[in-house]
Amino acid sequence: MQPQAPALEFPCRYPLKIFGHDHPDFADLMLELVRSHAEDVSRDDLNSNTSRNGRYLALTITITATSQVQLDNIYRALTSHERVVMAL
């Protein structure tokens, strides 16, 4: 039996990893999507890296998470978005 991961204590800073095709508006689009669930997110909370071949953009948006429900809703919105390849 594997030990269970410790539960998060809310509120906490939480990094969202989002991967998608490198389009000029991808970062702004994802920032707005996350902001609809975590209003205090700003551009300062966003880091981005382009893949070696330039096809993909990896974003890290760090939020102040207030609950597991909030995180679940964000991940549902991200993974259902047509421009998101993967969200972690």
Summary of the structure (lengths in Angstrom):
residues: 88
radius of gyration: 13.6
end to end distance: 24.3
largest distance: 45.6
contacts: 212
relative contact order: 0.30
helix: 30%
strand: 33%
